[in-house]
Amino acid sequence: MLVYYKCISIQAEGMTVMKLGIVGLPNVGKSTLFNA
């Protein structure tokens, strides 16, 4: 599984925002990471 991630930390009113993207072949368990 190919995993690509990019973290962006932005301070906005004391909150940290993080963006995450996962790219890979179909049916390799990408959704399982979020469902666990």
C-alpha positions as CSV (number, residue, x, y, z in Angstrom):
1,M,0.0,0.0,0.0
2,L,1.3,3.4,-1.0
3,V,0.7,6.0,1.7
4,Y,1.1,9.7,1.2
5,Y,0.6,12.1,4.0
6,K,1.0,15.8,4.4
7,C,0.6,17.6,7.8
8,I,-0.2,21.2,8.0
9,S,-0.3,22.8,11.4
10,I,-2.1,26.1,11.6
11,Q,-2.8,27.9,14.9
12,A,-6.2,29.4,14.8
13,E,-7.8,30.4,18.1
14,G,-5.8,27.8,19.9
15,M,-6.8,24.9,17.6
16,T,-4.4,22.9,15.4
17,V,-5.6,21.8,12.0
18,M,-4.2,18.7,10.4
19,K,-4.9,17.4,6.9
20,L,-4.2,13.8,6.0
21,G,-4.5,12.1,2.6
22,I,-4.1,8.4,1.9
23,V,-3.5,7.2,-1.6
24,G,-3.3,3.5,-2.7
25,L,-4.6,0.7,-4.7
26,P,-8.3,-0.4,-4.2
27,N,-9.1,-3.0,-1.6
28,V,-5.9,-2.8,0.4
29,G,-7.3,-1.6,3.7
30,K,-7.1,2.2,3.6
31,S,-10.6,2.7,5.1
32,T,-9.7,0.2,7.9
33,L,-7.3,2.8,9.3
34,F,-10.2,5.2,9.9
35,N,-12.7,2.5,11.0
36,A,-10.4,1.0,13.7
